[in-house]
Amino acid sequence: MANLNEEAKKDIARQIDQYKESLIIYFYEEQLTKKLLDTVVSNKEIEEYYQANPNQFILKSDIVRVRFVKLPLASRLAPDIEKLLFSDSLGDGELFSLAEFCNKEAVDYFLDGESWVPFADFLTTVPIQAYNRADFLRGNRKLTIESEGFLYYVSVLDFRIKDMVSPLSFERGRIKNIILNVRKKNLLQKIDMDLMEEAKEAGLVKLY
């Protein structure tokens, strides 16, 4: 600071004051939004936003709903696990039995058939050679793979290919955040307008 002229020092001081004011306003608005913002987003709101904005949900990569189990080749439960995993009617009872078998002998497994996961991430877990991922997914729904002393059972329940519209269940969290961000923006605009009106009434702001 010693080598700066007076004008430069004043400019720095002015910028510091502006920064402090911005911080005070920011934290004030954050506290108000935490207090006033309605954070409940209904399923109906999410579904309506999804239906009205399909172009926002074009997939940039392939995703899958999948169950898989990784077992040692010597596993005695392999036939039972294969039968259950590849069943066309896997109910809650069968799924519970499958989970019990997996807890006993599986090296790794994933049984949540409702969740969508990026196919690229899944390929880091299971040794699948898929040179054309779209063709692979269209032609392979139940797979048995032996690799490096392990046995993999894979059941592909559903898939979506890059450039298709993403399923709603995959986008729910994102849509909720979008709706909340819009609400927050609108609330901050209202707060700013209300503060301006209060300042006018108090004679702190004059219009020319």
N, C-alpha and C positions, 0 to 999 in steps of 0.2 A: 504493500500500500504506500510505502514511503516514496516510491519513485513515480507515483501517479499525480497528475495535476488535480486541482480542485474539482473541475468539471467531471473528470473520470470518477473521482471518489463519490460525488453526488449521484452519478449515474448508477454506480454499484449499490449505494445505499438505497436508492429508489427501487432497484430490482429486488433487493433483499426484502424491502417492505412489501412489495407486490407479491413476492413468494410467500411471505408470512400470511398475508391476507388471503391468498389462494388456499393455503393449507387450512386456515381457520374456516373458510367457507366450505371446503371439501369435507372436513370432519363434522361440521354442523349439518350439512346435507346428509352425510352418511348416517348420523344419529337419527335424524328425522325420518329418513327412509326406513330404517330398521324399525322405528316405532309405528309408522303409518302404512308401510307397504303391505298389501294383501298378498301373502305368499302361497295361498291355496289355489292350485290350478286343477280344475276338474278334468275328468277324462273327456267330457264333451268338448271342452275348449281345445284340448290337445287334438282330438279327432277332427274338429272343424278346421283347425289351422293346417293340419296335415292334408286334408281334402282340398283346401283352398290354395295350397302352395306346393304342388307336386314337383315343380322344377327345382325346388330347394333341396330335394332329397334324392337326387340322382347319385347312384353309387359310383365311387371312384375306384373301388376294388371289389372282388368277389367276397361274399359272406356265406356262411353255412350254419345250419342247425345240425348238430352232430352229437352222437354218443360214441365213446371209444373206451377200450380197456387194453392195458398193456400188462402181459403176464410173462413169467418165466416159461420157457418151453416145456419144462417138466411139471407144470402145474396140473394137479389132479382135478381141479375144478374147471379146467378149460372147456370141456364139453358142455357143462351146465351153464357156464357164462355165455358161451356162443349161442346156445339154444335160446336163452332169455334175451340177449341183446338183439338177436336177429328176428325175434318174434314180431309178427304183424299186429299183435294185440297185447302190447305190454301195459298192463294195468298197474295200479298202485301197489298191489300185493306182489306182483312179479318184480316190479322195480325195487321194492324193499328187499326182496330176496337177492336180486342182482347186486344191490349195494352191500349186502352182508357178505356175499361171496368175494366181492372186490376188496372189502376191508380185510379179508383173511389172506388173500394171495396176490392181489394186483400190485404191480410196481407203480402204476399210474392209471388214473381213469377219470372220465368226465361223463356224468350221466344226466346233466341238466339239458334235456332236449328242447326246452323252451327258449333258451338264450341263443342269440345270433353271435357268431365270432368271425373275425376276418379269416378267410381261408389261408392266407399267407402265414398267419400266426399258427394255425393248426398244422401246417406243413412242417413247422419247426419241431413239432412234438411227435409226429408220426412219419416214418420214412416212406413217403409216397412219391413216386416219380410222375409228375403231372406236367408234361411239356405244354399242353394246351389245356389250361384249367377249365375252361368252359366245356369243352368236349368231355373232359374227364368227369366232371360233375354230372353231366347229362347221362353218362353211360355207366356210372359206378355208384351204387347205393349201399351195398353190403360187401365189405372187404375183409379178407383174412390175409395177414402179411407176416412172414417170418423174417427176422433180421437180427443178426448179431446176438443170438441166444435168447431172443424175446419173440413173443407172439402178440400180434396186434389184431384186435377185432374192431372194425369201424362200421358204424351205421349212420349213413348220411340221410337225415330226415327231410331236409329241405335246403334249397340254395337260391341265391340271387346273384346274377352275373353283373359285372361292371357295366355301367350305363343304364341299368334297369332302375326303376324307382325302388328305393329302400323300403322295407316293410315298416309299418307303424311301430311295432314293438321294439325295433332297433333304434327308433328315433325319439321315443317318448321323453327321455331325459333331456335331449337337445332341445326339443320343442318347448318343454317346460321352461328351460333357461331363456329361450327367445321371448316367450310370453312375459316372463318376469322382467326381462331387460326393457321391454316396451313399456310395461307398467311403471318401472322405475324412472324411465326417461320422461314419461308423461307426468309423473308425480313431481319430479324435480322442476319441470317447467311450470307446474302449478305453484310450487313453493316460491320460485323466483318471481312469478307474477304477484303472488300475495305479499311478498316482502316489498316489492316495488310499490304496491298500493299503500301499504302501511307507512312506507317512507314518505310518500306523497302527502298522506293525511297528516303526518307529523311535521311536515314542512322541511324535511331533510332533502327532498329532491324537488327541483324546479324545472318546469317545462318551458322551453323558449320556442 
